[in-house]
Amino acid sequence: MVTVPTLNLVRESKIRDLTTCDQSTKRWEASGVLVKDGYFFVVFDDRTEIGRFAGDLQPNETNGLFGLSHGDFGYEGIAYNPAKQRFYLLVEARKHARGCYQAVIVEYDDEFHFLKDRPLDFTFKSSNKGFEAVAHVRRNHQDYVLALCEGNKCKCGSKGRKPGGGRVQVFEKKRKRWAHSGTIALPTTLPFVDYSGMSIDHGRVAVVSQVNSMLWVGQFDEAGWTWRDAGQLYEFPRSDQGTIRYGNIEGVGWLSPTRIVTASDRRKKKNQPDKGLSEKDQSVHIFDIPA
C-alpha cells in the first residue's frame, strides 16, 4: 500500500474567535477561502456576508464581515479577478424555470459593493449537489472561471460518490452569462468520494475532499486546459488511532508553493456522529505541504 504523506499543521483558529461581531452567532458554515493582500476572505453557505480575517489568524480590528447582511442564499466559493478588480462569489444552484438548477456568479468590487450576477450555462438536478468551488483564469485577454463539481461526473446520489470521475467545468465570460466552453477531467486515480474546494495559482492546483479529508496537488497547463502530471495526494492530520479529525474541509487557498490555508464547515450531527469532529469545524487552518 502506498503511504500518503500527512500535511503539517501550522496554526488554526475558530472563526468565532476571529470576528468581533455578535458572539451569540453559533453557526459559521465556511464553504470557501481566498488569499488576497495578506487576508483570508471566507464565504459561508448560510449567509451572504463575506468574512475577512488577518493572515496571522489572530483577533484584529481589521477582521470583520462585509457585503450584504441579508439574502436568500450563501456562497460555495470565492475567486478574484485582479485585472477587473472584482470578487467572484459562487452560488451553488438557483432553480431554473425548467425545473433544473443553475449556479450563479455574483460580482462585487473591492469595496464589497454589488455589481452584477451572471448564470453559468450548466444544469444540475439538485439544489445542493452542484459546484463547490470556483477559480478565475485570464487567458488571451479573456476571462474564464473554472467550477469544481461536488459529485463525481457532476452527478448526485450514489453515482456522484463513485471515485474516479472528478470534473472541472470551464466557462467563458459573455455579456449576460458565463458560457460553457469545456470540461477538464481530474485524474481517475483520485480516490475522492466528493470534492469540496479548489485553488489555482501559477499552474499549481489544489483540490480538497471533505469526506476523504485529503488534498490533491497537480500541475496545470492553463493554455491547453490539461494536466502536466498525475499529481500528489496528502492527508489532513489523523488521530493517533488513524481516524479523521478534519472532516469538514470546504475550501482551500494557496499561500506559497508549500503552504495552504483551508476553511471548514460545521459538523453535521446527523451524518457525522463523531463529536470529536467539532473540535476542528467552523475554523480556518494553515498547513505546510511536506517535501
N, C-alpha and C positions, 0 to 999 in steps of 0.2 A: 504494500500500500504506500502511495506517495504521501510524504509528510507535507502538510500545508503550513507555511510559516505563520506566526502569530504577530499581529500588529502590536506595537508598544504604546501604551497609554502615556501621554504627556501631561495633560490636565483635562478636567471636565467640571461642569457646573450645572446645577439645576437652573432652568430658565426662570423659575420663580425667584431665585436669589440674585438674578442679574437685572431685573426690572424694578423700577420704583413705583409702578402703577399699583392699583388696588391689590393688596396681598391676599385678599379673600378669594381671588381667582385661583381655582384649583386645577383647571384644565389648560394645558399647554401642548396641544396636539401638533407638534412640529412636523412638517412634511417636506421641507427643502431648505437648503442653506447656500448662500452665495458669499464669496470672499471679495471685498472691494474696499480699497483705501484704508486698510487696517481694521476694518469692521467685519462682523458677520451679520448678514441680512438673512433673517429667518422668516419663512412663511408657515402658516398654520392652516390645517384643513377645517378648523372650526371657527375661524374668524378672518375678517378681511384686512385687519391691521397687519403691518409688517414689523417685525422686531429688528432693532439694530443694537448690536452688542459689541463692546470693545474686544479686540483680539486677545487680550490677556485673561478674558473670562472672569473679570472682577467687577463688582458693583461700581457704577460710574455714572456721573450726571449726564453724560452724553448717551447713555443707554436709553432706550425707550421704544414706544410703539408709534408707528406713523401710517398715514394713508387713511382710508375710510374706516370709521369706527363701527359702522353698522352696514350690514349687507346680507344677502341671501345665500352667500357661498363663501368658502375659503379657497385656498390655493394649494396646489400639489407640488409646484416647482417654481423656481425663480432663476432668471438669467439677466444679463446686462449687455446692451449694445453700446460700446464706447463711442462709435462713430456718430450715432444719433443721440447719445447721452440719455438713454431711457431704459427703464426696467421692463422686462417681460415677465408677467406673472401668469402661471398656467392654472386655468380652471379645468378640473378633470373631465367633466362632461355636463352639458346642458341638454335638456330634452328638445329634440327637433320636432317640427310639425309632423314629420312622417312616423313618429313614434320611436325613432332611434336616438342616439345621443352623440353629440359632438363636443370636443374640447374647444376652449376659447383662450386666446392670449390677450390679457389685459395690459395696457401700456401706461406707465407712469413716467413723469420726468424726474430729474434729480431731486426735486423738492417734494416728491411724492404727490404731485397733482395728477389727477386722472387725465389721460389724453384720449384714448380710444380703445376699442377692443375689436378683434378680428377672429372669426372662427377658423379652425383647422379642418381642411377637407378630408375628414376621415371619420367613419361612423363606428359606434360600439352598440352592443345590445343592452348594456347595463350602465347605470349611472355611477357605479362605484368600482368598476374594473376597466378604467381607461388608461390615460397616460399618467405616469408617476413622476416624470422629471422632464426638464426642457433645457437645452443649451443653444446658444447663439453662435453662428459661424458666418463670417463675411467673406465671400469669395467672388473675385472678379467684379467688385463694386456692387454686389448683390447680397441682400440679407437672406439668411436661411435660419430656420430653427429646426433642431433635431429633438424629437419627442420619444421618450422611452416608454414602451408598453409595460404595464404591470404584469400581465399574464404572458406565458409562452405563446408564440404565434399570435399575439394580441387577442387571445381568447379568454373567456371567463370560465368558471367552473372547473371540473376535473381536467378538461383539455388544456386549460391555461396553467395547470400545476405540473404538467409533464415536462421535465427539464429538457433542454437542448433546442428550444425554439425562441430564444431571446430576439427581440426585434426593436429597431430604432427606425422611426418614420421621419422622412425628410420633407420639409415644406419650404417653398419659396414665397417671399412676401409679394403680395399683389395689393392693389388699392384697397379692396374691401375684405380680403381674405388671405389666408395662408394656403397656397395651392400645393397639393401633394405632388412631390416630384421624384420620390424614390423610397426604397426600403433597404435598410442595412441589417443583415443578419449577424447576430453575435455568434461567436464560435459555438458549435454544437456540443463541445466538451464541457461547457459550463453546467454545473450541477444545480443551478438555481431553480427553486420552485416558484419564486416571484422576483420582481425587480422593483426596487423602491427608491433609487436615486442614481444620478449620473452627473458627471462634471467633465468638461473638456478644456484642456489648457495646452496650447502649443503642441497638439498632436497626442498628448497624453490623455487617456480616457479612464475614468474611474467609474465603476458600476457597483452598487451595493444591493444585497438581498436582505430583506428583513427576516424572512423565515429561516434562511440558511445562516444568517449572521456572519456573512462573508463579504469580502471586497475582491473585485477583479480589476486588474490594471492592464490595459492594452495600448499599443501604439497605433495611431490612426493617420491615414493619408487623406486630408481634407480635400485635396484636389480631385481624388477619384472615389471618395466615399468608400474606401476599402481599408482593411486591416493590414498592418505591416508584420504582425506576429500573432501568435496564439494567446499571448498574454500570460499573466501570473495570478494565481489565487492566493488570498490571505484570509486568515480567520481573525475575527474580533476575539479578544481575550475570553477564555472559558474559565469555569470554576475549577477547583482542584480535582473535582470528580469528572471534569470534561463536559459539563452541561453548559448550555448557552446562558450568558449573563446579559449580553446586549441583544435583546430580542425585538427591538423596536426601531432600528436604524432606518430612517426615512429620507435622508438627504446627505449629500457629500459635496465637498468643495476642495480644490487644490490650494494649499498654502505654499508648497515648494515641490520639487520633483520627488521628495522623500517624506512629505508631511501632508496630511489631510485633516479637514475638520468635518465632523458629521453632526447631524441633529437627530433626535429620537422622539418618536410619538409616545402617546400614553399607552400603558399596558392595557390590553383588552381583557377584562376579567373573565368574560365568557369563554374566550378562545385560548387564554393564557392563564391557567390556574396557578402557575408558579408565582407566588407573591414576591419571590426574590427578584424578578424582572423589574419590579417597581423601583428598585434601587438605582437603576440606570436609565429609566424612562424620562421623558419630558426634559431633556438635557441637551447641552452642546458639549461635544467631546473632540479633543485633538489627539491624533495618533501619528506616530512615526512608522514608516514602512521599512521593515528590516532589509538590510543589504542582501 
